[in-house]
Amino acid sequence: MRDNKIIQAVALAATLSALGAIAIIGHGGFAPAPAREPHQAAGAELARQAISLLQPGGRIAVITRDTGQFPNPATDILMESFQQELRARQASIGAVEKLQVDPLRLIAVPPGDFQNWIHQSAAGDVIVSFMGPPLLTEAQWQQLGEIKPAIVAFCPGNGPLPVDFRPLFAHGQLRAAIASRRDKSSPTVKRKNSQAWFDQDFVVVTATNVDDFMAPAEKTSATASP
């Protein structure tokens, strides 16, 4: 009888351990949680950029990842900070599109979805993409004609840039981007406030500084070429 109780206790412990492992894996695995401060700073800056481009009568639309099926703490932090900054400035989100994306693939808005959002938006509106810039084909851009809404994109990552920002800015297809710095300073630098966190990790890219932003990427690409 005693042996049966021991076996049952061991089986129960194993079951609980397995359930705990499944829960952890389902919520992002054992990977360390992202640092809140950089994403909080980026979310607030995205909101400020959106408000600066918003015209009277316009609305702010957000395209982001659906973190229900594939949890992504960084996206949740970004959205929370974005909304807080909007509220602080008496603004709000007019519409949200949450897209289910495979976390193992390049995070980007499907071109057709982005095209529909641009088509449905009016002059004075702002589209904020938490999933990078609009990557439409030339034919899709031509179908849209004049780009009425202002588009702001969050473009994190330290790897090779998937797109040249310059044509997007030149044709009015992108008005601002929050991108990872290509020249990060030492992580030991002491950061005293939100702006310092932002400046450490990110940069606001606009039509005025896009050439300077793209220059390091071009230099890296040229060096890597045979």
C-alpha positions in Angstrom: 0.0 0.0 0.0 2.8 2.4 0.9 4.6 1.7 -2.4 1.4 2.6 -4.3 1.2 5.9 -2.5 4.8 6.7 -3.3 4.2 5.8 -7.0 1.1 8.0 -7.0 3.0 10.9 -5.5 5.8 10.6 -8.1 3.3 10.4 -10.9 1.5 13.5 -9.6 4.7 15.4 -9.4 5.7 14.4 -12.9 2.3 15.5 -14.2 2.5 18.9 -12.5 6.0 19.4 -13.9 4.9 18.6 -17.4 1.9 20.9 -17.2 4.2 23.7 -15.9 6.6 23.2 -18.8 3.8 23.3 -21.3 2.5 26.5 -19.7 6.0 28.1 -19.8 6.6 27.1 -23.4 3.2 28.4 -24.4 4.1 31.8 -23.0 7.4 32.2 -24.7 9.6 29.5 -23.3 12.4 30.0 -20.9 13.8 33.0 -22.8 14.5 36.1 -20.6 11.8 38.8 -20.6 12.7 41.8 -22.8 13.9 45.0 -21.0 10.9 47.1 -20.5 12.5 50.5 -20.7 13.6 50.6 -24.4 10.2 49.3 -25.6 8.4 51.7 -23.3 10.4 54.6 -24.7 9.8 53.4 -28.3 6.1 53.1 -27.8 5.9 56.6 -26.4 7.9 58.0 -29.3 5.6 56.2 -31.8 2.7 57.9 -30.2 4.3 61.3 -30.4 5.1 60.8 -34.0 1.6 59.7 -34.8 0.1 62.7 -33.0 2.4 65.1 -34.8 1.1 63.9 -38.1 -2.6 63.6 -37.2 -4.8 66.2 -38.8 -8.1 67.6 -37.5 -10.8 65.0 -38.0 -8.3 62.2 -38.6 -7.9 59.0 -36.7 -5.1 56.8 -35.6 -5.1 53.1 -36.8 -2.7 50.5 -35.5 -1.5 47.4 -37.2 0.2 45.0 -34.7 0.8 41.4 -33.9 -1.8 39.3 -32.3 0.0 38.2 -29.1 -2.8 35.9 -28.0 -1.7 32.8 -29.9 2.0 33.7 -30.1 2.9 35.7 -27.0 5.4 38.5 -27.5 6.1 40.6 -24.4 7.9 43.3 -26.3 4.9 44.0 -28.5 2.6 44.1 -25.4 5.0 46.6 -23.7 5.1 48.7 -26.9 1.4 48.9 -27.2 0.8 49.7 -23.5 3.3 52.6 -23.7 1.8 53.8 -27.0 -1.7 53.9 -25.5 -0.5 55.6 -22.3 1.3 58.4 -24.3 -1.8 58.9 -26.4 -4.0 59.2 -23.4 -1.6 61.7 -21.8 -2.0 63.9 -24.9 -5.8 63.5 -25.1 -5.7 61.2 -28.2 -6.8 57.6 -28.8 -6.6 54.7 -31.2 -9.5 54.7 -33.8 -8.9 51.2 -35.0 -6.6 48.2 -34.4 -5.8 45.3 -36.8 -4.2 42.4 -35.0 -2.5 39.9 -37.3 -1.6 36.4 -36.5 2.0 35.8 -37.6 4.4 32.9 -37.4 7.2 34.1 -35.0 9.7 32.0 -37.0 9.2 34.1 -40.1 10.2 37.7 -40.9 7.7 39.9 -39.1 6.0 42.1 -41.7 2.4 43.2 -42.6 1.2 41.2 -45.7 1.3 43.6 -48.6 -2.4 43.1 -49.5 -3.5 43.9 -45.9 -1.4 47.1 -45.8 -2.7 48.1 -49.2 -6.3 47.8 -47.9 -5.6 49.8 -44.9 -4.1 52.6 -46.9 -6.9 52.5 -49.4 -9.5 52.7 -46.7 -7.8 55.6 -44.8 -8.6 59.3 -45.4 -6.4 62.3 -45.6 -5.5 63.4 -42.1 -5.4 59.8 -40.8 -2.3 58.1 -39.4 -1.5 54.4 -39.8 1.0 53.1 -37.2 2.5 49.8 -38.0 4.2 47.9 -35.2 5.4 45.4 -37.9 7.6 47.4 -40.1 7.0 49.6 -43.2 4.6 48.9 -46.1 6.4 46.4 -48.4 4.1 46.8 -51.4 4.9 46.0 -55.0 5.2 48.8 -57.6 1.9 47.7 -59.1 0.2 47.9 -55.7 1.5 51.4 -55.1 0.3 52.5 -58.5 -3.2 51.1 -57.8 -3.4 53.2 -54.7 -2.4 56.4 -56.4 -2.1 59.3 -53.9 -1.1 58.2 -50.4 -3.6 60.0 -48.2 -2.8 58.8 -44.7 0.6 59.4 -43.0 2.4 56.1 -42.2 4.6 55.6 -39.2 6.4 52.2 -38.7 8.3 50.5 -35.9 11.4 48.8 -37.4 13.5 47.1 -34.8 16.4 44.7 -35.3 20.1 44.9 -35.7 20.5 42.6 -38.7 20.6 43.6 -42.4 17.8 46.1 -43.3 15.1 44.2 -45.3 14.2 47.3 -47.3 15.7 50.6 -48.4 13.8 53.4 -46.6 14.7 56.1 -49.0 12.2 55.4 -51.8 9.4 55.1 -49.2 10.2 58.6 -47.9 10.7 60.0 -51.3 7.3 58.9 -52.5 5.4 59.8 -49.3 4.9 56.1 -48.5 6.4 56.5 -45.1 6.5 59.6 -43.0 8.5 58.4 -39.9 10.1 55.2 -38.6 11.4 54.2 -35.2 14.4 52.0 -36.1 17.1 50.3 -34.1 20.3 52.3 -34.0 23.0 51.0 -36.3 25.7 52.6 -34.1 24.8 51.6 -30.6 27.1 52.9 -27.9 28.3 50.9 -24.9 25.5 49.3 -22.9 27.3 50.4 -19.8 26.2 54.0 -20.4 24.0 55.1 -17.5 20.4 56.0 -18.7 18.6 58.4 -16.5 15.2 58.8 -18.2 13.0 57.6 -21.0 14.7 59.8 -23.7 18.1 58.4 -22.7 16.8 54.8 -23.1 15.4 55.7 -26.5 18.5 57.4 -27.7 20.6 54.3 -26.6 18.6 51.9 -28.7 16.5 53.7 -31.3 16.5 56.6 -33.7 13.7 58.5 -35.4 14.1 58.2 -39.2 12.4 60.8 -41.4 13.0 62.2 -44.9 15.6 64.6 -43.5 18.0 62.0 -42.1 17.2 58.8 -44.0 20.4 59.1 -46.1 22.5 59.3 -42.9 20.6 56.3 -41.5 21.1 54.2 -44.5 24.8 55.0 -45.0 26.1 52.5 -42.3 24.0 49.7 -43.8 25.3 50.4 -47.3 28.9 50.4 -45.9 28.3 47.0 -44.2 26.8 45.6 -47.4 29.7 46.8 -49.5 32.2 45.4 -47.2 30.5 42.0 -47.2 30.3 41.8 -50.9 33.0 39.7 -52.6 
